[in-house]
């Protein structure tokens, strides 16, 4: 009976989808979907050809080797199988080349390392390819999930456009990163909250904290809506999954906290977060990497963003749970010291939910800023060879200037705009509910 119901739903969806494309309405949106699919396909092909490598800072500026981040989880699984520490550095484990082509340190909870255990059944590059295929599945399932929640074909296609043109997806799959899986968990949290299923939203939140700690910043919202069960579940699961490992490797407790809760450091070009922008401002102004004023400014701005987010959480009405969660996810990107471009995929469900609830120019512009690539090498080469050829300007010819500024300024400003918009919709008077799918 249940299988027949699912088949009927699939047939209905296929019929409605075909009918939507036969209609003459929304031609611009449909054209965008076609272009977006071609763009997405080119990203997937570029994994083998490298077409897009010069457009992103990981592959262009740092020349990061493909699948570097993925091999961190793979190697962690390899070390677990041998009863060794998963929090190590390349110097302490020179024999890593027996397991992976190159080394990248592991920094997450042991839960993430457990995923690396079954991946070790495959060769490293075969496991990476499987991971990319898995991510492709998650990518389109996320579109269908959110589109199904909206309940309209036009809404589904809007979601698809927002996802397909979001270029941080490429460094995510190029590096074999784990942020998009976190994005799916954040999507589950926000969809459940928008549905009014707060306890389920708390469950998705707990799962996301287990995978990547960054959504732990949403705890004030979880407490504000009195979701004590998800907090209890999280504590219990943390004890069950992490305590055995740390009991066997007690010194790794200190390593884990040192890796994940460091003090702000000097500026580096790959940091596309708001705190990275502050570091680069001081570095450009003084040329001094160890500047006490920089660290003081970073701590003050962190405190300001956290305090205002907490104030908005306390003030928010009962029907603003979704908006409050979005506020805290955006706040993470303003207060954390290291933000890489691929991590922006975690903002996709935030922007999609906000836009679907309140369609307008503001969320669209924010999405556009965050969706554009850094165009790192391309921008610099074209600028100097075409515009300023024969008329050099010392500052513009200084590689460090463009390395640090031409992309570093834009995305953090988009983050700030997103956080301010979330703040406004969290404490504003009116509230618009995203149309949900009809109940059966």
Secondary structure as GFF3:
##gff-version 3
##sequence-region A 1 440
A	DSSP	alpha_helix	2	22	.	.	.	ID=ss1
A	DSSP	alpha_helix	27	49	.	.	.	ID=ss2
A	DSSP	three_ten_helix	53	55	.	.	.	ID=ss3
A	DSSP	alpha_helix	57	60	.	.	.	ID=ss4
A	DSSP	alpha_helix	68	81	.	.	.	ID=ss5
A	DSSP	three_ten_helix	90	92	.	.	.	ID=ss6
A	DSSP	three_ten_helix	94	98	.	.	.	ID=ss7
A	DSSP	alpha_helix	110	119	.	.	.	ID=ss8
A	DSSP	alpha_helix	124	150	.	.	.	ID=ss9
A	DSSP	alpha_helix	153	164	.	.	.	ID=ss10
A	DSSP	alpha_helix	168	175	.	.	.	ID=ss11
A	DSSP	alpha_helix	179	194	.	.	.	ID=ss12
A	DSSP	alpha_helix	198	211	.	.	.	ID=ss13
A	DSSP	three_ten_helix	213	218	.	.	.	ID=ss14
A	DSSP	alpha_helix	219	224	.	.	.	ID=ss15
A	DSSP	alpha_helix	228	248	.	.	.	ID=ss16
A	DSSP	alpha_helix	251	260	.	.	.	ID=ss17
A	DSSP	alpha_helix	274	286	.	.	.	ID=ss18
A	DSSP	alpha_helix	292	315	.	.	.	ID=ss19
A	DSSP	three_ten_helix	318	320	.	.	.	ID=ss20
A	DSSP	alpha_helix	321	335	.	.	.	ID=ss21
A	DSSP	three_ten_helix	341	347	.	.	.	ID=ss22
A	DSSP	alpha_helix	348	357	.	.	.	ID=ss23
A	DSSP	alpha_helix	361	371	.	.	.	ID=ss24
A	DSSP	alpha_helix	376	382	.	.	.	ID=ss25
A	DSSP	pi_helix	383	387	.	.	.	ID=ss26
A	DSSP	alpha_helix	394	397	.	.	.	ID=ss27
A	DSSP	alpha_helix	399	405	.	.	.	ID=ss28
A	DSSP	alpha_helix	408	427	.	.	.	ID=ss29
###
